[in-house]
Amino acid sequence: MLKSEQLSLARQLDLVFKELQEELSGLSSGTVFVQIRNNVIGKFGIRHNPLTGRSGAFSVECEGMSVVQQSSFRNMALESLRYKKRWTHGEISYEFAIMQGMVVVDATLESNYNMANLMIRYPRGAQADTGSDQLYG
């Protein structure tokens, strides 16, 4: 059995879009997000508000993304991975909307670091004294 940590990040992202296909087919805007830890996608999903309120009542959007639009969105998401440099933990958000029949995507790549990991990697005695300890105690 193949484990997620054995799959490339691109392949994992491809699986995310496959899983979200039905939900995307009912949406014309929103944000797809993937949370990454050790280059493995854990939590993922879509943030959206599919209800439109007018005159005191809500109506559900009926038009969603076509198969071609979803494929275009997926390709742009995969292309955005080229801009992920060096970091292994974080989140990528893809804000999307259908405009004039085309899918428009804004990707935000967020890297996360943990100070505790740095303290292990750079123990206090191993650093050259730069005098910065005097500033912060």
FENDANOR-V939187 format. One record per residue. RES is the residue in three letters. SS is DSSP state (h for helix, s for strand, l for the rest). NEAR is the number of other ideal C-beta (glycine too) atoms within 12 Angstrom. Layout:
res,ss,near
RES,SS,NEAR
RES,SS,NEAR
//
This chain:
res,ss,near
MET,l,5
LEU,l,10
LYS,l,9
SER,h,22
GLU,h,17
GLN,h,12
LEU,l,18
SER,l,18
LEU,h,30
ALA,h,23
ARG,h,20
GLN,h,31
LEU,h,35
ASP,h,24
LEU,h,23
VAL,h,36
PHE,h,34
LYS,h,18
GLU,h,20
LEU,h,33
GLN,h,24
GLU,h,15
GLU,h,22
LEU,h,36
SER,l,23
GLY,l,23
LEU,l,32
SER,l,29
SER,s,29
GLY,s,29
THR,s,27
VAL,s,40
PHE,s,29
VAL,s,40
GLN,s,22
ILE,s,30
ARG,s,22
ASN,l,19
ASN,l,27
VAL,s,25
ILE,s,35
GLY,s,19
LYS,s,15
PHE,s,29
GLY,s,21
ILE,s,31
ARG,s,21
HIS,l,26
ASN,l,15
PRO,l,22
LEU,s,13
THR,s,16
GLY,s,12
ARG,s,8
SER,l,7
GLY,l,6
ALA,s,9
PHE,s,12
SER,s,12
VAL,s,16
GLU,l,21
CYS,l,11
GLU,l,18
GLY,l,28
MET,l,35
SER,l,20
VAL,h,16
VAL,h,15
GLN,h,30
GLN,h,33
SER,h,19
SER,h,24
PHE,h,42
ARG,h,31
ASN,h,20
MET,h,27
ALA,h,42
LEU,h,28
GLU,h,18
SER,h,27
LEU,h,28
ARG,h,13
TYR,h,17
LYS,l,27
LYS,l,11
ARG,l,11
TRP,l,21
THR,l,19
HIS,l,22
GLY,s,27
GLU,s,26
ILE,s,38
SER,s,25
TYR,s,40
GLU,s,23
PHE,s,36
ALA,s,25
ILE,s,26
MET,s,13
GLN,l,9
GLY,l,14
MET,s,17
VAL,s,32
VAL,s,20
VAL,s,30
ASP,s,21
ALA,s,27
THR,s,21
LEU,s,25
GLU,s,18
SER,s,19
ASN,l,17
TYR,l,15
ASN,l,16
MET,h,10
ALA,h,9
ASN,h,13
LEU,h,13
MET,h,14
ILE,h,11
ARG,h,13
TYR,l,13
PRO,l,9
ARG,h,14
GLY,h,9
ALA,h,11
GLN,l,14
ALA,l,10
ASP,l,10
THR,l,10
GLY,l,9
SER,h,11
ASP,h,12
GLN,h,8
LEU,h,7
TYR,h,7
GLY,l,5
//
